[in-house]
């Protein structure tokens, strides 16, 4: 994971509480321990700064039960 960190947004379904927020953060930081993760429960969005690829993170979240897709931009 030698890439420069990039900022992106993921739309994540199924998040409804602080436990979901912590689970999503753990899943992302398992793939990139240095990732910065900001969860917006009201809008179902997760802002991420990470060296991991956005599609890799979306797939990991989906496999964990939080259907996710990368938002273009």
C-alpha positions in Angstrom: 0.0 0.0 0.0 2.5 2.6 -1.2 0.0 4.9 -2.8 -0.6 8.4 -1.6 -3.7 8.8 0.6 -6.8 10.0 -1.3 -10.1 11.5 -0.1 -13.3 9.9 -1.2 -16.9 9.3 -0.2 -18.7 6.0 0.3 -22.5 5.6 0.4 -23.1 2.9 3.1 -26.5 1.4 3.9 -27.6 -0.2 7.1 -25.8 2.2 9.6 -28.2 3.3 12.3 -26.2 3.7 15.6 -22.8 4.3 17.2 -22.1 0.6 17.1 -22.5 0.7 13.3 -20.2 3.7 13.2 -17.5 1.9 15.2 -17.9 -1.3 13.1 -17.5 0.6 9.8 -14.5 2.5 11.2 -12.9 -0.9 12.3 -13.5 -2.5 8.9 -11.8 0.4 7.0 -8.9 0.7 9.5 -8.3 -3.1 9.3 -7.4 -2.5 5.6 -5.6 0.8 6.3 -4.7 1.4 10.0 -3.9 5.1 9.2 -7.1 5.8 7.4 -9.2 8.8 8.6 -12.9 7.9 8.7 -15.8 10.3 9.3 -19.3 8.7 9.4 -22.5 10.6 8.8 -25.3 8.4 10.0 -28.0 10.9 8.9 -27.0 10.8 5.3 -25.5 7.2 5.1 -22.1 8.5 4.0 -18.6 7.8 5.1 -15.8 10.3 4.2 -12.5 8.5 4.0 -8.8 9.5 3.6 -6.9 6.3 2.9 -4.2 4.7 0.9 -6.6 1.7 0.2 -8.6 1.7 -2.9 -12.2 2.9 -2.6 -13.6 -0.1 -4.3 -11.7 -2.4 -2.0 -13.2 -0.6 1.1 -16.7 -0.7 -0.4 -16.4 -4.5 -1.0 -15.1 -5.1 2.5 -18.0 -3.1 4.0 -20.5 -4.9 1.8 -19.1 -8.3 2.8 -19.5 -7.3 6.5 -23.2 -6.5 6.0 -23.0 -2.8 5.2 -23.8 -2.5 1.5 -21.5 0.2 0.2 -20.7 1.9 -3.0 -18.1 4.5 -4.0 -19.6 7.9 -4.8 -18.1 9.4 -8.0 -16.1 12.5 -7.6 
